[in-house]
Amino acid sequence: MSTPYAWLEDALITIHRADWYRSVQATQGRAGAVVQMDGQAVINFASNDYLGLTGDDRLMQAAIAAIQEFGTGSTGSRLVSGHRELHEQLERAIAALKQTEAALVFSSGYLANVGTVSALVGKRDLILSDQYNHSSLKQGAILSGATVLDYAHGDVAQVQQLLAQHRDRYRRCLLLTDSVFSMDGDLCPLPELLALSDTFEAMLLVDEAHATGVLGATGAGGVEHFGCTGRAIVQVGTLSKALGSLGGYVAGSATLIDYLRNRAAGFIYTTGLSPADTAAALAAIAIVQQDPDRRAQLWQNVTTLKQALSQQLATRSNLEMKLLASESSILCLQVASPAIVLHLGKQLRQAGIFAPAIRPPTVPISRLRLTLMATHDSTHLEKLVIALNQALKKTEGNKSKTKEG
């Protein structure tokens, strides 16, 4: 007998057939460059913990102290009962790092993006969004009710064309872009987008999730990296990646932050960030500012692995694989099919390497996504290169057998 939910089984069968099926993989023990999975120690190239701070004793002690003083939760919306001085301390620290007038902390980076976008524009407005933007930016655009036009990834000429054609028909306009694109590792053309925002009187929102703590002379992010500090930009980011905690933020002018505090639903109707997460993020920002060597080590690891992968792929012209251009701590090996990337991921896992296979619909073309951490050492990188070499040889062998058959 048919039920209203019968279609779910058919949908799952389709997902399996396309090699798109996903399931969670549990890790045990403390986060770090090496983690435990199913009782096996594996080198972790799947984490966004770029500075290796999630397992840092200083963050954990700060979180423990905050729990002992304030308890485990914030108990309510910050506008009702959940506000703590600790939240304001974190917002001042973020504003100082980003060199903006003010900042506002949300309970997640996703909420920060959705809440900010939907608060800044509405039905009479226009959004231009990079096609590779994070889901949170896309969902915020949909919820805003604004007219949304996607532009080809990083295509400044198309942005200019769309603005020239459509800008004068709308009350307000908002340009949306990630600064570091999480599934490619490349950077947005921020100076060019900023110039267009000035010319066409458009707002510009940049998601610094994968740039905060990593890019820029002081680790402030992509805006600092491009020399755009102090410009009129809405900077959104997360505390859950390089800063080793949880939560999101918006940084910008005092007027912007005051407005969002009163109009961003993702802030108004959500329980405030927990004391432990708030304190951990505060400790992380202090480390970012006081320990530039940690960031330097991360970039050394990026350079070393990028060179090794480029050399390895140069000898494999018969495999449809390439290293995507990257200016971040995210390196992606694009692979011809979901089946092949799944095979490579399984081979690496058997060799003690955790490197996720990313497949459609998350990305248009499958890839191995490798994220570097400051706490990876040379041995970790060498083991990855050796394991990948062996996995590629097996893949080449399988392809040869298929052709012969």
FENGIGI-V793258 format. One record per backbone hydrogen bond with DSSP energy under -1.0 kcal/mol. CO is the residue of the C=O (numbers start at 0). NH is the residue of the N-H. Records with the same first field share a line. If there is no record, write none. Layout:
CO: NH, NH
This chain:
2: 5
4: 7
6: 10
7: 11
8: 12
9: 13
10: 14
11: 15
12: 16
13: 17
14: 19
15: 18
27: 35
32: 43
34: 41
35: 27
36: 39
39: 36
41: 34
42: 353
44: 370
47: 49
48: 51
49: 373
52: 55
55: 59
56: 60
57: 61
58: 62
59: 63
60: 64
61: 65
62: 66
63: 67
64: 68
65: 69
66: 70
75: 271
76: 79, 80, 81
83: 86, 87
84: 88
85: 89
86: 90
87: 91
88: 92
89: 93
90: 94
91: 95
92: 96
93: 97
94: 98, 99
101: 251
103: 249
105: 247
107: 111
108: 112
109: 113
110: 114
111: 115
112: 116
113: 117
115: 119
116: 120
121: 124
123: 170
124: 146
125: 173
126: 148
127: 175
128: 150
129: 132
133: 137
134: 138
135: 139
136: 140
137: 141
138: 142
139: 143
141: 144
146: 126
148: 128
150: 130
151: 154
153: 155
154: 158
155: 159
156: 160
157: 161
158: 162
159: 163
160: 164
161: 165
162: 166
165: 168
166: 169
171: 125
172: 202
173: 127
174: 204
175: 129
176: 206
178: 187
180: 183, 184
184: 326
185: 180
187: 189
188: 192
189: 193
190: 194
191: 195
192: 196
193: 197
194: 198
195: 199
196: 201
202: 174
203: 233
204: 176
205: 235
206: 178
207: 210, 211
210: 213, 214
214: 220
218: 212
220: 224
221: 225
222: 227
223: 226
227: 230
230: 232
233: 205
234: 250
235: 207
236: 248
238: 244
240: 243
246: 238
247: 105
248: 236
249: 103
250: 234
251: 101
252: 256
253: 257
254: 258
255: 259
256: 260
258: 261, 262
259: 263
263: 266, 267
264: 268
273: 277
274: 278
275: 279
276: 280
277: 281
278: 282
279: 283
280: 284
281: 285
282: 286
283: 287
284: 288
285: 289
286: 290
290: 293
291: 295
292: 296
293: 297
294: 298
295: 299
296: 300
297: 301
298: 302
299: 303
300: 304
301: 305
302: 306
303: 307
304: 308
305: 309
306: 310
307: 311
308: 312
309: 313
312: 315
315: 318
318: 320
321: 333
328: 371
330: 369
331: 323
332: 367
333: 321
336: 340
337: 341
338: 342
339: 343
340: 344
341: 345
342: 346
343: 347
344: 348
345: 349
346: 350
347: 352
348: 351
351: 42
353: 44
355: 368
357: 366
358: 361
365: 334
366: 357
367: 332
369: 330
372: 375
376: 380
377: 381
378: 382
379: 383
380: 384
381: 385
382: 386
383: 387
384: 388
385: 389
386: 390
387: 391
388: 392
389: 393
390: 394
391: 395
392: 396
393: 397
394: 398
395: 399
396: 400
397: 401
398: 402
399: 403
400: 404
